[in-house]
Amino acid sequence: MTSTRGRTHIKIDQLKTLVRDIVADSLRLSGAHTSEQKAPVNYACVFTHSTAEYEEMVEAARQLGPVAQETPTGPVFHIAPLATVAGTLWLLKIRRPDPKRPERGDADFTVADYDSFKNTHLGKPGFSLIMRTNMEMIELTDPSYGVIAYYSHPTLADVLKLNGQHLT
């Protein structure tokens, strides 16, 4: 990060590194609690911890691609392909500061058999079900990790009808 007149500027490369680290940490979290060692990432989110950081991250993310969805907690960007340890990432959210979310971010993974995964893991420590209007998500948290892992059905790309529509 560079500083100009007291304001921090996040460079695109720094944002990409942060996102890759969040995906890698979320994959480690997932691997520690599930057999989904190679589940591909389909979405990632950076949790910001101040208004200034949020504004800087959004500014950097806008350079990676257009907004695909506006949400009350922050925009989701349809970004140019970003290689991660869990595959290519196309969707990135920058989340507004939230004191209930001290973690650095989350990654959402696609599991081959969602119903079986749900039946196997729900009820175990760290796993919970979140219902949304057009999807449901299994959340995995572990306080020893600074990230969260999610498994959504259908994926956000499906909900936004972006599958197969990738920026180049």
C-alpha positions in Angstrom: 0.0 0.0 0.0 1.2 3.5 -0.7 0.3 6.6 1.2 -0.3 10.0 -0.2 -1.2 12.9 2.1 -2.3 10.6 4.8 -4.5 8.4 2.6 -3.7 4.8 1.9 -3.9 3.6 -1.7 -4.3 -0.1 -2.3 -2.6 -1.2 -5.5 -4.3 -3.8 -7.7 -1.5 -6.3 -7.2 -1.9 -5.9 -3.4 -5.7 -6.6 -3.7 -5.0 -9.6 -5.9 -2.5 -11.0 -3.4 -5.0 -10.4 -0.5 -7.7 -12.2 -2.4 -5.4 -15.2 -3.3 -4.4 -15.4 0.4 -8.1 -15.4 1.5 -8.9 -18.2 -1.0 -5.9 -20.2 0.2 -6.7 -19.8 3.9 -10.4 -20.6 3.2 -9.3 -23.8 1.3 -7.1 -24.8 4.3 -10.1 -24.2 6.6 -12.3 -26.3 4.3 -9.6 -29.1 4.1 -9.3 -29.2 7.9 -13.0 -29.9 8.4 -14.2 -31.6 5.2 -12.9 -34.0 2.5 -13.3 -31.3 -0.1 -9.6 -30.8 -0.7 -10.0 -29.8 -4.3 -13.3 -28.0 -4.4 -13.0 -25.1 -6.8 -13.6 -21.5 -5.7 -16.5 -19.7 -7.3 -16.6 -16.5 -5.3 -14.5 -14.6 -2.8 -15.1 -11.6 -0.4 -12.7 -9.2 1.3 -14.0 -8.0 4.7 -12.9 -4.4 5.2 -12.4 -3.0 8.7 -12.7 0.8 8.1 -14.5 3.1 5.8 -11.2 4.3 4.3 -10.1 0.7 3.6 -13.5 -0.1 2.1 -13.3 2.9 -0.3 -9.8 2.0 -1.3 -10.6 -1.6 -1.9 -13.7 -0.8 -4.0 -11.6 1.7 -6.1 -9.0 -1.1 -6.8 -11.7 -3.7 -7.5 -13.4 -1.4 -10.1 -10.2 -1.7 -12.1 -10.6 -5.5 -12.2 -14.1 -5.5 -13.6 -17.6 -4.1 -13.5 -20.1 -4.4 -10.7 -22.3 -7.5 -11.2 -24.5 -7.0 -8.2 -25.0 -4.3 -5.6 -25.8 -5.6 -2.1 -26.4 -3.8 1.2 -23.1 -5.0 2.5 -21.1 -4.1 -0.6 -20.6 -4.6 -4.4 -19.9 -7.9 -6.1 -17.5 -7.4 -9.1 -17.3 -9.6 -12.2 -13.6 -9.6 -12.5 -11.1 -10.6 -15.1 -9.9 -14.1 -14.4 -7.7 -14.4 -11.2 -5.8 -17.6 -10.7 -5.9 -19.0 -7.2 -4.9 -22.2 -5.5 -8.5 -23.3 -5.8 -9.0 -22.5 -9.5 -9.9 -19.4 -11.4 -11.9 -16.7 -9.6 -14.4 -14.5 -11.5 -16.5 -13.0 -8.7 -15.2 -10.7 -5.9 -17.1 -8.8 -3.3 -15.7 -6.0 -1.2 -17.7 -6.0 2.1 -18.4 -2.8 4.1 -16.9 -2.7 7.6 -19.0 -4.9 10.0 -17.9 -5.3 13.7 -19.5 -8.8 13.6 -17.0 -9.8 10.9 -13.5 -9.5 12.3 -12.2 -12.1 9.8 -10.3 -11.0 6.7 -12.7 -12.5 4.2 -14.3 -15.6 2.8 -14.3 -17.9 -0.2 -17.2 -19.9 -1.6 -16.5 -23.4 -2.9 -18.4 -25.6 -5.3 -18.9 -29.1 -4.1 -19.8 -31.9 -6.5 -22.8 -33.2 -4.5 -24.2 -30.4 -2.4 -27.1 -32.4 -0.8 -24.7 -35.2 0.3 -22.2 -32.5 1.6 -25.1 -30.8 3.5 -26.3 -34.1 5.1 -22.7 -35.0 6.1 -21.7 -31.7 7.7 -24.7 -29.9 9.0 -24.8 -30.4 12.8 -21.1 -30.7 13.1 -19.2 -28.0 15.1 -18.5 -24.9 12.9 -21.2 -25.6 10.3 -24.4 -23.7 9.9 -27.1 -23.3 7.2 -27.9 -19.8 5.9 -31.0 -19.4 3.8 -31.3 -16.7 1.1 -34.1 -15.8 -1.2 -32.6 -17.5 -4.2 -29.9 -19.8 -2.7 -28.7 -21.5 0.5 -25.3 -21.6 1.9 -23.4 -23.8 4.4 -21.1 -21.7 6.4 -17.9 -23.1 8.0 -16.2 -21.1 10.7 -13.3 -21.9 13.0 -11.9 -19.3 15.3 -8.4 -20.5 14.7 -8.7 -19.3 11.1 -9.0 -15.7 10.0 -11.4 -16.5 7.2 -14.8 -18.3 6.6 -15.6 -20.9 4.0 -19.0 -21.2 2.3 -20.6 -23.8 0.1 -23.5 -22.4 -1.9 -26.3 -24.0 -3.8 -26.8 -22.8 -6.5 -23.6 -20.8 -6.8 -23.7 -17.0 -7.0 -22.6 -17.2 -10.6 -25.6 -19.3 -11.4 -27.9 -16.9 -9.5 -26.5 -13.9 -11.4 -26.6 -15.9 -14.6 -22.9 -15.3 -15.2 -21.7 -18.9 -15.7 -20.0 -19.1 -19.1 -19.8 -15.3 -19.3 -16.2 -14.5 -18.3 -14.3 -11.3 -18.8 -11.1 -11.7 -20.8 
